[in-house]
Amino acid sequence: MALSVAAGVPGNVSIASSASVNSLRKLSHLSSLQFPTQLRSFTIRNQRLKSKPTPHLVEAKQQTSSSFDDVLENSDKPVLVDFFATWCGPCQFMVPILEQVSDLMKDKIHIVKIDTEKNQSIADKYKIEALPTFILFKDGKPCDRFEGAMGAENLIQRIETSLRVEH
């Protein structure tokens, strides 16, 4: 089997068979998001590999500013708020991690998810400029803020450290 090197982006080089290079040329105008699942696969050394399925998107509860403020003020525990968007890859990466953290810390904190696309007034109020952004509220007031995806252990450590420190 003859191999050719297909380079689409400088610095990104992939090796593919000449038949698959021709197929890629025909379909190169399409985004991979538009490909049906059966087309999102390729062959290396006679083994067919499929791309991973797209994770399901999580729908957040609708929160109005007043109900969100009520949640913060009336919570008997600190509240970790995850500001996210459904189109944000790192936000979707955090979904199972937040579920794990919620299970492990259910006696210590509440976790609330706010979709910044549907709740722009809340996102504006807390000056959310990057996603995901996490704000930890204690007694209804922000006590810590951090951005970006992280593993469960790091998230738990960050929360516990913030709760120990008096603000």
Summary of the structure (lengths in Angstrom):
residues: 167
radius of gyration: 21.7
end to end distance: 65.5
largest distance: 67.4
contacts: 392
relative contact order: 0.13
helix: 37%
strand: 28%
